[in-house]
Each structure stands twice: as C-alpha cells, then as structure tokens.
C-alpha cells in the first residue's frame, strides 16, 4: 500500500536558457498542453494570470478518462518559483528555477497533500489508495517527459 510519504515526486533538468525565459514558459499555464502528456489544456479563470491567487482550469486526458481540475496559484516568484494547488489544497505542483551552468536548473515537484488523501477517501472509499497509486505512477512517468519538452521549447525560444 502506498503511504502519504510516497505520494510525491521530484525531477530536475538543466536548460540552456535563462531563468526568466524558463519562468515565462512554465508560468504560462495556457501552454501546458504543449508539454504535458496528461494535461491537454489550461485556461485562466480568475485573477491576473500567473499571480498568486489566480485560478485556472486544466483539462486532463488518459485512455481511461477525461476530467477537469481547478487550481490556484500559490507561488509566483519570477525567475525563481511558480506553484499551484489543485482543488482545495489536494495536490501541490511546483517549478523551482535556479541559475546554473549558464542556464537554468529546472525542478518540478508534485505532492499529494493530506487534504487530497481525505478527498480520495471520500470519493473512492476502499479504492482510494489504488486511485492515489495510479496518480503517483502518472506523475512519475509524466514529469521527465514534461521537463524534456519544456527544455526543448525553452531552448528553442531562447535562441
């Protein structure tokens, strides 16, 4: 059985582009469909885009299902970090940027929060941890692919 400590993942990539270029890309959630294997599109719904408190809706697809999530930006520090919570603090996603080796070390983090576990238990009962394990596996599989594509886009945009 998966434990709460297992419901997180971190991946890092070196990008040959400045933190400002990379930040402009990852904080523009309307472009997420360009790199995410699961999130096909995002649209801003409330607030000033890419600022703390702004809300966006993402449409996700897998072979098994399609669903939407509503997320709120919780960190918007240009050139340094961009993060959001899915739902009512169910899942935390974060990009961290650090100037390194003439470019940017880009780290993506994903973590199911305690409120997310509670929500899954409400929705799925005894199947909650099976569902959470599927989400964990998707994050672990998707994050390196997303980062590789972000890297390619940022490097193309920077040239």
C-alpha positions in Angstrom: 0.0 0.0 0.0 1.2 3.5 -0.8 1.9 5.8 2.1 1.5 9.6 2.2 5.3 9.9 2.0 5.3 8.1 -1.3 2.8 10.5 -2.9 5.4 12.9 -4.1 8.0 13.1 -6.8 10.8 15.5 -7.9 12.5 15.7 -11.3 15.2 18.1 -12.4 16.6 19.1 -15.8 19.3 21.5 -16.9 18.0 24.0 -19.5 20.2 26.2 -21.8 18.0 29.2 -21.3 17.8 31.9 -18.6 15.6 31.6 -15.6 13.5 34.5 -16.9 12.8 32.6 -20.2 12.1 29.3 -18.4 9.8 31.1 -15.9 7.9 32.9 -18.6 7.2 29.5 -20.2 6.2 27.4 -17.1 4.1 30.2 -15.6 2.0 30.5 -18.7 -0.3 27.6 -17.9 -2.2 28.2 -21.2 0.9 26.4 -22.8 0.8 23.4 -20.6 -0.8 21.2 -23.3 2.4 21.6 -25.3 4.4 19.5 -22.9 2.2 17.6 -20.6 1.3 14.0 -21.5 -1.9 14.2 -19.4 -2.9 17.9 -19.2 -4.2 18.8 -22.6 -5.0 22.4 -21.9 -5.3 25.0 -19.2 -7.2 28.3 -19.2 -7.1 31.2 -16.8 -10.5 31.7 -15.0 -10.0 34.3 -12.3 -7.4 36.9 -11.3 -4.4 38.2 -13.1 -2.7 35.3 -14.9 0.5 33.9 -13.3 0.0 35.8 -10.0 -0.7 34.5 -6.5 -4.4 33.8 -6.1 -5.1 33.5 -9.9 -7.3 30.4 -10.8 -7.0 28.2 -13.8 -8.8 25.1 -15.1 -7.0 22.2 -16.6 -8.4 19.6 -18.9 -6.7 16.2 -18.4 -7.0 13.1 -20.5 -5.9 9.5 -20.2 -7.1 6.5 -22.2 -9.4 5.7 -19.3 -11.0 9.1 -18.7 -11.2 12.8 -19.1 -11.6 15.3 -16.3 -11.0 18.9 -15.3 -9.3 20.4 -12.3 -9.5 23.8 -10.8 -6.2 25.2 -9.4 -5.0 28.3 -7.6 -1.5 29.8 -7.9 0.2 29.8 -4.5 3.7 31.0 -5.5 4.6 33.4 -8.4 8.2 34.5 -7.9 9.5 35.4 -11.4 12.7 33.6 -12.3 12.6 31.6 -9.1 9.4 29.6 -8.5 5.9 29.0 -9.7 3.5 26.7 -7.8 -0.2 25.9 -7.5 -2.7 23.8 -5.6 -5.2 21.6 -7.3 -8.6 21.8 -5.8 -8.9 22.8 -2.2 -5.3 22.1 -1.4 -5.4 18.5 -2.6 -2.2 18.4 -4.7 0.8 20.7 -4.8 2.7 21.3 -8.1 5.8 23.4 -8.2 8.5 24.6 -10.6 11.8 25.8 -9.0 14.3 27.6 -11.1 18.0 28.2 -10.3 20.6 29.9 -12.4 23.3 27.3 -13.1 25.9 26.5 -15.7 24.9 29.4 -17.9 21.3 28.4 -18.0 18.6 27.2 -15.5 18.3 24.1 -13.3 14.6 23.5 -13.5 13.0 21.3 -10.8 9.4 20.1 -10.9 7.8 18.8 -7.7 4.5 17.0 -7.2 2.9 16.1 -3.9 -0.5 14.9 -2.7 -1.4 16.8 0.4 -3.3 15.4 3.4 -6.5 17.1 2.2 -6.0 15.2 -1.1 -5.8 11.9 0.6 -9.0 12.7 2.5 -10.8 13.7 -0.7 -9.8 10.5 -2.4 -11.0 8.5 0.6 -14.4 10.4 0.4 -14.6 9.8 -3.4 -13.3 6.2 -3.7 -13.6 4.6 -0.2 -11.6 1.4 -0.1 -10.2 2.1 -3.6 -8.7 5.4 -2.5 -5.1 4.2 -2.3 -5.4 2.3 -5.6 -6.5 5.5 -7.2 -3.8 7.5 -5.5 -1.2 5.0 -6.7 -2.4 5.5 -10.2 -2.0 9.2 -9.9 1.5 8.7 -8.4 2.5 6.5 -11.3 1.2 9.0 -13.8 3.2 11.8 -12.2 6.4 9.7 -12.0 6.0 8.7 -15.7 4.9 12.1 -17.0 7.3 14.5 -15.2 10.5 13.6 -17.0 8.7 13.8 -20.4 7.2 17.2 -19.5 10.6 18.5 -18.4 12.3 17.3 -21.5 9.7 19.0 -23.7 9.9 22.2 -21.6 13.7 22.1 -22.0 13.4 21.8 -25.8 10.8 24.6 -26.0 12.7 27.0 -23.8 16.0 26.4 -25.6 14.3 27.0 -28.9 12.6 30.2 -27.6 16.0 31.4 -26.2 17.9 31.0 -29.4 
